[in-house]
Amino acid sequence: MEPLGRVNGQLSGVKLEKRYRAVWNGTVVAESADTVVVDGNHYFPLTGVRMENLRASASHTRCYWKGEASYYDVVVGDRVNKDAAWYYPDPSPAAARIKDRVAFWHGVKVEAAEPTV
């Protein structure tokens, strides 16, 4: 059953979007209703990521089916969470849906955000 919005305390019949946000150190670093879940991780579109809280890292890893991942440090104030975000700049064809998207870990909490109409 889809959640419905409320207007003046009454159900409006409008379907609500399911939004997610990534939070670290009390700061929302990404939020979107357009995440893609792969291997249990929410990949946020770049339009929903607060790039001012990310700093390029020199780290890279390789996934056998997604390709080479690049990393960002998550920065909030003077605190740095090293390699806490990753993305695939040139994912394999099997992982094409995560191109131009960023995922988080290392204590960055991905949670449901308040729904919007």
VMD Tcl script that builds the backbone (N, CA, C; Angstrom):
set m [mol new atoms 351]
animate dup $m
set s [atomselect $m all]
$s set {name element resname resid chain x y z} {
  {N N MET 1 A 0.844 -1.181 0.000}
  {CA C MET 1 A 0.000 0.000 0.000}
  {C C MET 1 A 0.889 1.244 0.000}
  {N N GLU 2 A 0.627 2.169 -0.871}
  {CA C GLU 2 A 1.409 3.394 -0.971}
  {C C GLU 2 A 0.992 4.379 0.111}
  {N N PRO 3 A 1.952 5.082 0.721}
  {CA C PRO 3 A 1.565 6.101 1.705}
  {C C PRO 3 A 0.864 7.265 1.015}
  {N N LEU 4 A -0.082 7.852 1.704}
  {CA C LEU 4 A -0.809 8.993 1.158}
  {C C LEU 4 A -0.452 10.245 1.923}
  {N N GLY 5 A -0.498 11.387 1.250}
  {CA C GLY 5 A -0.221 12.659 1.897}
  {C C GLY 5 A -1.406 13.132 2.720}
  {N N ARG 6 A -1.156 14.089 3.588}
  {CA C ARG 6 A -2.215 14.675 4.398}
  {C C ARG 6 A -2.273 16.169 4.121}
  {N N VAL 7 A -3.483 16.673 3.983}
  {CA C VAL 7 A -3.727 18.100 3.828}
  {C C VAL 7 A -4.722 18.467 4.907}
  {N N ASN 8 A -4.345 19.395 5.791}
  {CA C ASN 8 A -5.205 19.788 6.916}
  {C C ASN 8 A -5.682 18.578 7.710}
  {N N GLY 9 A -4.778 17.604 7.922}
  {CA C GLY 9 A -5.104 16.440 8.720}
  {C C GLY 9 A -5.898 15.373 7.990}
  {N N GLN 10 A -6.282 15.600 6.742}
  {CA C GLN 10 A -7.074 14.641 5.968}
  {C C GLN 10 A -6.193 13.985 4.904}
  {N N LEU 11 A -6.452 12.709 4.612}
  {CA C LEU 11 A -5.719 12.049 3.538}
  {C C LEU 11 A -6.006 12.747 2.219}
  {N N SER 12 A -4.949 13.043 1.467}
  {CA C SER 12 A -5.122 13.788 0.223}
  {C C SER 12 A -5.245 12.887 -0.999}
  {N N GLY 13 A -4.856 11.626 -0.879}
  {CA C GLY 13 A -4.887 10.732 -2.035}
  {C C GLY 13 A -3.693 10.904 -2.952}
  {N N VAL 14 A -2.740 11.751 -2.587}
  {CA C VAL 14 A -1.546 11.983 -3.390}
  {C C VAL 14 A -0.459 11.020 -2.931}
  {N N LYS 15 A 0.132 10.289 -3.862}
  {CA C LYS 15 A 1.216 9.370 -3.546}
  {C C LYS 15 A 2.449 10.160 -3.122}
  {N N LEU 16 A 3.086 9.726 -2.043}
  {CA C LEU 16 A 4.283 10.395 -1.554}
  {C C LEU 16 A 5.532 9.719 -2.094}
  {N N GLU 17 A 6.573 10.506 -2.320}
  {CA C GLU 17 A 7.849 9.959 -2.753}
  {C C GLU 17 A 8.593 9.414 -1.545}
  {N N LYS 18 A 9.331 8.324 -1.720}
  {CA C LYS 18 A 10.191 7.781 -0.667}
  {C C LYS 18 A 11.556 8.423 -0.835}
  {N N ARG 19 A 11.916 9.262 0.120}
  {CA C ARG 19 A 13.187 9.976 0.069}
  {C C ARG 19 A 14.160 9.363 1.069}
  {N N TYR 20 A 15.430 9.414 0.711}
  {CA C TYR 20 A 16.488 8.963 1.604}
  {C C TYR 20 A 17.502 10.081 1.754}
  {N N ARG 21 A 18.190 10.061 2.880}
  {CA C ARG 21 A 19.266 11.029 3.095}
  {C C ARG 21 A 20.445 10.320 3.723}
  {N N ALA 22 A 21.618 10.862 3.467}
  {CA C ALA 22 A 22.861 10.383 4.069}
  {C C ALA 22 A 23.312 11.451 5.049}
  {N N VAL 23 A 23.553 11.031 6.301}
  {CA C VAL 23 A 23.881 11.972 7.371}
  {C C VAL 23 A 25.175 11.545 8.047}
  {N N TRP 24 A 26.054 12.502 8.244}
  {CA C TRP 24 A 27.275 12.246 9.015}
  {C C TRP 24 A 27.592 13.471 9.860}
  {N N ASN 25 A 27.936 13.220 11.107}
  {CA C ASN 25 A 28.317 14.285 12.033}
  {C C ASN 25 A 27.205 15.338 12.136}
  {N N GLY 26 A 25.947 14.869 12.078}
  {CA C GLY 26 A 24.805 15.771 12.217}
  {C C GLY 26 A 24.466 16.585 10.989}
  {N N THR 27 A 25.125 16.315 9.875}
  {CA C THR 27 A 24.916 17.081 8.648}
  {C C THR 27 A 24.405 16.177 7.535}
  {N N VAL 28 A 23.379 16.624 6.838}
  {CA C VAL 28 A 22.887 15.900 5.668}
  {C C VAL 28 A 23.862 16.157 4.525}
  {N N VAL 29 A 24.479 15.083 4.020}
  {CA C VAL 29 A 25.442 15.230 2.928}
  {C C VAL 29 A 24.858 14.810 1.587}
  {N N ALA 30 A 23.683 14.155 1.608}
  {CA C ALA 30 A 22.984 13.797 0.372}
  {C C ALA 30 A 21.519 13.542 0.710}
  {N N GLU 31 A 20.632 13.854 -0.237}
  {CA C GLU 31 A 19.212 13.574 -0.065}
  {C C GLU 31 A 18.553 13.489 -1.430}
  {N N SER 32 A 17.720 12.453 -1.602}
  {CA C SER 32 A 17.047 12.278 -2.890}
  {C C SER 32 A 15.926 11.248 -2.780}
  {N N ALA 33 A 14.950 11.377 -3.663}
  {CA C ALA 33 A 13.911 10.361 -3.838}
  {C C ALA 33 A 14.277 9.447 -5.006}
  {N N ASP 34 A 15.463 9.635 -5.560}
  {CA C ASP 34 A 15.896 8.891 -6.744}
  {C C ASP 34 A 17.181 8.117 -6.455}
  {N N THR 35 A 17.201 7.340 -5.369}
  {CA C THR 35 A 18.377 6.517 -5.114}
  {C C THR 35 A 18.224 5.189 -5.849}
  {N N VAL 36 A 19.346 4.586 -6.174}
  {CA C VAL 36 A 19.380 3.260 -6.779}
  {C C VAL 36 A 20.077 2.354 -5.779}
  {N N VAL 37 A 19.440 1.239 -5.414}
  {CA C VAL 37 A 20.025 0.322 -4.431}
  {C C VAL 37 A 20.706 -0.826 -5.163}
  {N N VAL 38 A 22.009 -0.978 -4.894}
  {CA C VAL 38 A 22.802 -2.061 -5.460}
  {C C VAL 38 A 23.613 -2.663 -4.319}
  {N N ASP 39 A 23.537 -3.964 -4.179}
  {CA C ASP 39 A 24.255 -4.674 -3.115}
  {C C ASP 39 A 23.973 -4.073 -1.738}
  {N N GLY 40 A 22.749 -3.601 -1.533}
  {CA C GLY 40 A 22.342 -3.051 -0.239}
  {C C GLY 40 A 22.748 -1.616 0.000}
  {N N ASN 41 A 23.390 -0.977 -0.964}
  {CA C ASN 41 A 23.838 0.414 -0.820}
  {C C ASN 41 A 22.970 1.342 -1.665}
  {N N HIS 42 A 22.588 2.479 -1.075}
  {CA C HIS 42 A 21.843 3.501 -1.811}
  {C C HIS 42 A 22.840 4.379 -2.558}
  {N N TYR 43 A 22.691 4.453 -3.867}
  {CA C TYR 43 A 23.512 5.342 -4.694}
  {C C TYR 43 A 22.675 6.585 -4.995}
  {N N PHE 44 A 23.165 7.729 -4.537}
  {CA C PHE 44 A 22.470 9.006 -4.703}
  {C C PHE 44 A 22.896 9.674 -6.005}
  {N N PRO 45 A 21.946 10.292 -6.729}
  {CA C PRO 45 A 22.339 11.030 -7.935}
  {C C PRO 45 A 23.162 12.252 -7.537}
  {N N LEU 46 A 24.051 12.672 -8.402}
  {CA C LEU 46 A 24.906 13.831 -8.093}
  {C C LEU 46 A 24.091 15.070 -7.748}
  {N N THR 47 A 22.912 15.210 -8.336}
  {CA C THR 47 A 22.073 16.377 -8.044}
  {C C THR 47 A 21.596 16.393 -6.592}
  {N N GLY 48 A 21.628 15.250 -5.913}
  {CA C GLY 48 A 21.196 15.187 -4.523}
  {C C GLY 48 A 22.330 15.179 -3.529}
  {N N VAL 49 A 23.572 15.254 -4.019}
  {CA C VAL 49 A 24.752 15.180 -3.152}
  {C C VAL 49 A 25.291 16.584 -2.905}
  {N N ARG 50 A 25.565 16.888 -1.664}
  {CA C ARG 50 A 26.166 18.190 -1.319}
  {C C ARG 50 A 27.679 18.080 -1.496}
  {N N MET 51 A 28.092 18.409 -2.703}
  {CA C MET 51 A 29.492 18.227 -3.088}
  {C C MET 51 A 30.450 19.055 -2.230}
  {N N GLU 52 A 29.944 20.109 -1.593}
  {CA C GLU 52 A 30.808 20.895 -0.706}
  {C C GLU 52 A 31.246 20.087 0.513}
  {N N ASN 53 A 30.592 18.954 0.771}
  {CA C ASN 53 A 30.964 18.080 1.882}
  {C C ASN 53 A 31.804 16.892 1.431}
  {N N LEU 54 A 32.191 16.866 0.161}
  {CA C LEU 54 A 33.031 15.785 -0.347}
  {C C LEU 54 A 34.352 16.344 -0.859}
  {N N ARG 55 A 35.413 15.574 -0.619}
  {CA C ARG 55 A 36.745 15.945 -1.098}
  {C C ARG 55 A 37.342 14.724 -1.783}
  {N N ALA 56 A 37.831 14.891 -2.978}
  {CA C ALA 56 A 38.397 13.768 -3.731}
  {C C ALA 56 A 39.489 13.073 -2.940}
  {N N SER 57 A 39.495 11.751 -3.005}
  {CA C SER 57 A 40.504 10.918 -2.365}
  {C C SER 57 A 41.328 10.243 -3.460}
  {N N ALA 58 A 42.520 9.818 -3.124}
  {CA C ALA 58 A 43.362 9.101 -4.091}
  {C C ALA 58 A 43.061 7.597 -4.087}
  {N N SER 59 A 42.145 7.154 -3.235}
  {CA C SER 59 A 41.853 5.721 -3.104}
  {C C SER 59 A 41.015 5.185 -4.255}
  {N N HIS 60 A 41.292 3.934 -4.607}
  {CA C HIS 60 A 40.538 3.215 -5.636}
  {C C HIS 60 A 40.463 1.747 -5.233}
  {N N THR 61 A 39.344 1.118 -5.560}
  {CA C THR 61 A 39.210 -0.328 -5.397}
  {C C THR 61 A 38.554 -0.875 -6.660}
  {N N ARG 62 A 38.549 -2.191 -6.774}
  {CA C ARG 62 A 37.964 -2.801 -7.961}
  {C C ARG 62 A 36.909 -3.826 -7.539}
  {N N CYS 63 A 35.747 -3.713 -8.146}
  {CA C CYS 63 A 34.675 -4.686 -7.960}
  {C C CYS 63 A 34.639 -5.567 -9.204}
  {N N TYR 64 A 34.518 -6.864 -9.010}
  {CA C TYR 64 A 34.571 -7.779 -10.155}
  {C C TYR 64 A 33.457 -7.534 -11.175}
  {N N TRP 65 A 32.325 -6.967 -10.761}
  {CA C TRP 65 A 31.257 -6.773 -11.737}
  {C C TRP 65 A 30.887 -5.318 -11.983}
  {N N LYS 66 A 31.278 -4.396 -11.081}
  {CA C LYS 66 A 30.945 -2.979 -11.290}
  {C C LYS 66 A 32.086 -2.196 -11.915}
  {N N GLY 67 A 33.318 -2.621 -11.680}
  {CA C GLY 67 A 34.464 -1.910 -12.230}
  {C C GLY 67 A 35.279 -1.237 -11.138}
  {N N GLU 68 A 36.001 -0.178 -11.507}
  {CA C GLU 68 A 36.867 0.520 -10.561}
  {C C GLU 68 A 36.113 1.642 -9.850}
  {N N ALA 69 A 36.166 1.600 -8.515}
  {CA C ALA 69 A 35.533 2.632 -7.695}
  {C C ALA 69 A 36.559 3.686 -7.317}
  {N N SER 70 A 36.121 4.922 -7.284}
  {CA C SER 70 A 36.906 6.039 -6.773}
  {C C SER 70 A 36.221 6.529 -5.505}
  {N N TYR 71 A 36.969 7.212 -4.649}
  {CA C TYR 71 A 36.452 7.583 -3.335}
  {C C TYR 71 A 36.508 9.078 -3.075}
  {N N TYR 72 A 35.650 9.495 -2.160}
  {CA C TYR 72 A 35.655 10.842 -1.600}
  {C C TYR 72 A 35.788 10.723 -0.089}
  {N N ASP 73 A 36.463 11.685 0.510}
  {CA C ASP 73 A 36.393 11.873 1.957}
  {C C ASP 73 A 35.146 12.709 2.206}
  {N N VAL 74 A 34.425 12.399 3.280}
  {CA C VAL 74 A 33.281 13.217 3.677}
  {C C VAL 74 A 33.805 14.210 4.710}
  {N N VAL 75 A 33.546 15.502 4.474}
  {CA C VAL 75 A 34.082 16.571 5.328}
  {C C VAL 75 A 32.921 17.403 5.877}
  {N N VAL 76 A 32.882 17.508 7.205}
  {CA C VAL 76 A 31.889 18.348 7.879}
  {C C VAL 76 A 32.642 19.172 8.918}
  {N N GLY 77 A 32.665 20.478 8.704}
  {CA C GLY 77 A 33.449 21.334 9.595}
  {C C GLY 77 A 34.914 20.955 9.482}
  {N N ASP 78 A 35.545 20.696 10.621}
  {CA C ASP 78 A 36.958 20.300 10.599}
  {C C ASP 78 A 37.125 18.781 10.741}
  {N N ARG 79 A 36.025 18.038 10.663}
  {CA C ARG 79 A 36.083 16.576 10.774}
  {C C ARG 79 A 36.098 15.941 9.387}
  {N N VAL 80 A 36.924 14.914 9.232}
  {CA C VAL 80 A 37.074 14.226 7.950}
  {C C VAL 80 A 36.821 12.732 8.151}
  {N N ASN 81 A 35.962 12.171 7.331}
  {CA C ASN 81 A 35.677 10.738 7.329}
  {C C ASN 81 A 36.285 10.185 6.044}
  {N N LYS 82 A 37.491 9.632 6.168}
  {CA C LYS 82 A 38.286 9.217 5.006}
  {C C LYS 82 A 37.589 8.118 4.207}
  {N N ASP 83 A 37.520 8.323 2.907}
  {CA C ASP 83 A 36.985 7.338 1.958}
  {C C ASP 83 A 35.573 6.864 2.313}
  {N N ALA 84 A 34.748 7.738 2.862}
  {CA C ALA 84 A 33.408 7.363 3.306}
  {C C ALA 84 A 32.360 7.431 2.201}
  {N N ALA 85 A 32.751 7.859 1.007}
  {CA C ALA 85 A 31.841 7.884 -0.132}
  {C C ALA 85 A 32.581 7.321 -1.341}
  {N N TRP 86 A 31.840 6.637 -2.196}
  {CA C TRP 86 A 32.472 6.100 -3.398}
  {C C TRP 86 A 31.539 6.199 -4.595}
  {N N TYR 87 A 32.149 6.104 -5.764}
  {CA C TYR 87 A 31.404 6.179 -7.022}
  {C C TYR 87 A 32.178 5.431 -8.093}
  {N N TYR 88 A 31.497 5.122 -9.164}
  {CA C TYR 88 A 32.116 4.436 -10.295}
  {C C TYR 88 A 32.098 5.390 -11.485}
  {N N PRO 89 A 33.249 6.015 -11.792}
  {CA C PRO 89 A 33.272 6.987 -12.888}
  {C C PRO 89 A 32.982 6.352 -14.251}
  {N N ASP 90 A 33.328 5.085 -14.405}
  {CA C ASP 90 A 33.091 4.383 -15.668}
  {C C ASP 90 A 32.667 2.949 -15.347}
  {N N PRO 91 A 31.435 2.789 -14.837}
  {CA C PRO 91 A 31.009 1.444 -14.426}
  {C C PRO 91 A 30.871 0.500 -15.619}
  {N N SER 92 A 30.919 -0.788 -15.325}
  {CA C SER 92 A 30.714 -1.792 -16.371}
  {C C SER 92 A 29.287 -1.667 -16.910}
  {N N PRO 93 A 29.024 -2.220 -18.086}
  {CA C PRO 93 A 27.655 -2.179 -18.617}
  {C C PRO 93 A 26.624 -2.767 -17.644}
  {N N ALA 94 A 27.008 -3.778 -16.875}
  {CA C ALA 94 A 26.082 -4.392 -15.918}
  {C C ALA 94 A 25.714 -3.436 -14.784}
  {N N ALA 95 A 26.561 -2.440 -14.538}
  {CA C ALA 95 A 26.338 -1.484 -13.449}
  {C C ALA 95 A 26.060 -0.077 -13.967}
  {N N ALA 96 A 25.657 0.043 -15.204}
  {CA C ALA 96 A 25.454 1.358 -15.826}
  {C C ALA 96 A 24.496 2.250 -15.043}
  {N N ARG 97 A 23.553 1.667 -14.309}
  {CA C ARG 97 A 22.560 2.493 -13.596}
  {C C ARG 97 A 23.145 3.253 -12.409}
  {N N ILE 98 A 24.400 2.966 -12.032}
  {CA C ILE 98 A 24.999 3.732 -10.921}
  {C C ILE 98 A 25.992 4.785 -11.417}
  {N N LYS 99 A 26.063 4.978 -12.719}
  {CA C LYS 99 A 26.918 6.061 -13.254}
  {C C LYS 99 A 26.389 7.401 -12.755}
  {N N ASP 100 A 27.282 8.291 -12.387}
  {CA C ASP 100 A 26.941 9.622 -11.882}
  {C C ASP 100 A 26.151 9.548 -10.576}
  {N N ARG 101 A 26.483 8.551 -9.746}
  {CA C ARG 101 A 25.852 8.382 -8.432}
  {C C ARG 101 A 26.923 8.102 -7.393}
  {N N VAL 102 A 26.600 8.436 -6.144}
  {CA C VAL 102 A 27.538 8.304 -5.023}
  {C C VAL 102 A 26.878 7.501 -3.906}
  {N N ALA 103 A 27.632 6.574 -3.315}
  {CA C ALA 103 A 27.167 5.794 -2.167}
  {C C ALA 103 A 28.049 6.119 -0.958}
  {N N PHE 104 A 27.568 5.748 0.228}
  {CA C PHE 104 A 28.254 6.115 1.478}
  {C C PHE 104 A 28.400 4.907 2.406}
  {N N TRP 105 A 29.391 4.982 3.286}
  {CA C TRP 105 A 29.605 3.997 4.346}
  {C C TRP 105 A 30.479 4.615 5.421}
  {N N HIS 106 A 31.195 3.805 6.215}
  {CA C HIS 106 A 32.081 4.297 7.286}
  {C C HIS 106 A 31.372 5.251 8.241}
  {N N GLY 107 A 30.195 4.871 8.697}
  {CA C GLY 107 A 29.500 5.693 9.686}
  {C C GLY 107 A 28.564 6.739 9.126}
  {N N VAL 108 A 28.523 6.904 7.818}
  {CA C VAL 108 A 27.533 7.793 7.213}
  {C C VAL 108 A 26.219 7.014 7.209}
  {N N LYS 109 A 25.222 7.542 7.884}
  {CA C LYS 109 A 23.956 6.836 8.040}
  {C C LYS 109 A 23.000 7.212 6.911}
  {N N VAL 110 A 22.527 6.194 6.191}
  {CA C VAL 110 A 21.498 6.420 5.173}
  {C C VAL 110 A 20.163 6.056 5.811}
  {N N GLU 111 A 19.242 7.019 5.801}
  {CA C GLU 111 A 17.967 6.830 6.474}
  {C C GLU 111 A 16.843 7.399 5.636}
  {N N ALA 112 A 15.631 6.931 5.934}
  {CA C ALA 112 A 14.463 7.477 5.259}
  {C C ALA 112 A 14.273 8.912 5.726}
  {N N ALA 113 A 13.992 9.797 4.786}
  {CA C ALA 113 A 13.723 11.206 5.094}
  {C C ALA 113 A 12.208 11.381 5.144}
  {N N GLU 114 A 11.760 12.500 5.657}
  {CA C GLU 114 A 10.330 12.786 5.679}
  {C C GLU 114 A 9.799 12.783 4.259}
  {N N PRO 115 A 8.671 12.131 4.025}
  {CA C PRO 115 A 8.138 12.086 2.656}
  {C C PRO 115 A 7.657 13.457 2.204}
  {N N THR 116 A 7.716 13.638 0.882}
  {CA C THR 116 A 7.210 14.873 0.278}
  {C C THR 116 A 6.168 14.500 -0.754}
  {N N VAL 117 A 5.325 15.435 -1.073}
  {CA C VAL 117 A 4.277 15.187 -2.072}
  {C C VAL 117 A 4.824 15.461 -3.444}
}
mol reanalyze $m
mol bondsrecalc $m
mol representation Tube
mol addrep $m
